[in-house]
Amino acid sequence: KAGVTQTPRYLIKTRGQQVTLSCSPISGHRSVSWYQQTPGQGLQFLFEYFSETQRNKGNFPGRFSGRQFSNSRSEMNVSTLELGDSALYLCASSWGTSGRAGETQYFGPGTRLLVL
Amino acid sequence: GQQLNQSPQSMFIQEGEDVSMNCTSSSIFNTWLWYKQEPGEGPVLLIALYKAGELTSNGRLTAQFGITRKDSFLNISASIPSDVGIYFCAGQGIAGGTSYGKLTFGQGTILTVHP
C-alpha cells in the first residue's frame, strides 16, 4: 500500500511569491492535515480537510490556505511569501472517522521550502 | 502554539543501553502517538495509544498512555545505532470539534547512540 506522497520535495522561492504544495493521501484515507515544522516552533498544525471541507484550522495567517479534491488529494497555498515561511511542510493522512484508530495520522516525507 | 512538554531534549547513550522519554500535558488527550523522524524525512509512526493505562509494545519499543490521560512515556530497550533520530510524542484531543485532524506535538528528543 503506497504511503503519503508530497510534491515537490524541495522548493526555492523569493519573498512576495506564492507557492502551492501537493499531498496525496494513503488510499482510502479521507482526512488530510498539514503541518509546518521549523527549528524554533517545532511541528505546528495548519489545517485539516475531510471530504473537501476544512474542518479545523490552526493559528496561521490567512496567507496560508488549502483545499481538498474529490479524490482526497490536497493542496496548500502560501501567498506573499515571507522569509519566516521557510520550513518543512508536512502533510498527514488518516481515515478521518472518530474513535479508535480513526484519527491515527501517517506522514509524508514533506516539502522543504526555502524563501530567499 | 501549545506544545507538549517532552523530556529529555537530547540523549547520548551507548549501544545496548535502554532509553526512556516522556511527555506531559496540561490538557487531556484521547490518543497518544509516538513518532520517529530522521533527517530529510517525515515522522514515522512507532506506536499509537488509544486508552488510558494502555501499555503497547512494538519490538524493542514500549509505550504507555498515562492514567490521567495527560502523559505518556516511551521506552527503547537494548538500543542500536539505527535508533538514532528525533522522537516526538503527539496527542490528539477528544474526537470532533477543534480536535479534528490536529495533533499537538512535543519538542522532540534527539537520540544519539554510540556504537
Contacts between the chains, C-beta under 8 A, distances in Angstrom:
chain1	res1	chain2	res2	distance
A	4	B	42	7.6
A	6	B	42	7.9
A	31	B	100	7.8
A	31	B	101	5.4
A	32	B	101	7.7
A	33	B	101	4.1
A	33	B	102	7.0
A	33	B	103	7.3
A	35	B	103	7.7
A	41	B	1	7.3
A	42	B	3	6.1
A	42	B	105	5.9
A	42	B	106	7.9
A	42	B	107	5.5
A	42	B	108	6.9
A	43	B	43	7.8
A	43	B	88	7.0
A	43	B	90	7.9
A	43	B	103	7.7
A	43	B	105	4.1
A	44	B	1	5.2
A	45	B	1	7.4
A	45	B	101	7.8
A	45	B	102	4.7
A	45	B	103	6.7
A	45	B	104	7.4
A	47	B	101	7.8
A	48	B	100	5.3
A	48	B	101	2.6
A	48	B	102	6.5
A	49	B	101	7.7
A	50	B	100	7.1
A	50	B	101	7.1
A	55	B	100	4.0
A	55	B	101	6.4
A	56	B	98	6.2
A	56	B	99	7.3
A	56	B	100	4.1
A	56	B	101	5.4
A	56	B	102	5.5
A	58	B	1	6.8
A	58	B	102	7.0
A	59	B	1	5.8
A	90	B	42	5.2
A	90	B	43	7.4
A	92	B	42	7.9
A	92	B	103	7.6
A	94	B	101	7.2
A	96	B	101	7.4
A	98	B	95	3.5
A	98	B	96	6.0
A	99	B	95	6.5
A	100	B	50	4.9
A	101	B	48	7.0
A	101	B	50	7.0
A	102	B	95	7.2
A	103	B	31	6.2
A	103	B	92	5.6
A	103	B	95	6.3
A	103	B	101	7.4
A	104	B	31	7.2
A	104	B	33	6.7
A	104	B	45	6.9
A	104	B	48	4.9
A	105	B	33	7.4
A	105	B	45	7.6
A	105	B	101	7.6
A	105	B	103	6.1
A	106	B	45	6.1
A	107	B	35	7.4
A	107	B	42	3.8
A	107	B	43	4.8
A	107	B	44	7.3
A	107	B	45	7.7
A	108	B	42	5.2
A	109	B	40	7.7
A	109	B	41	5.4
A	109	B	42	4.8
A	110	B	41	7.3
A	110	B	42	4.8
A	112	B	40	7.8
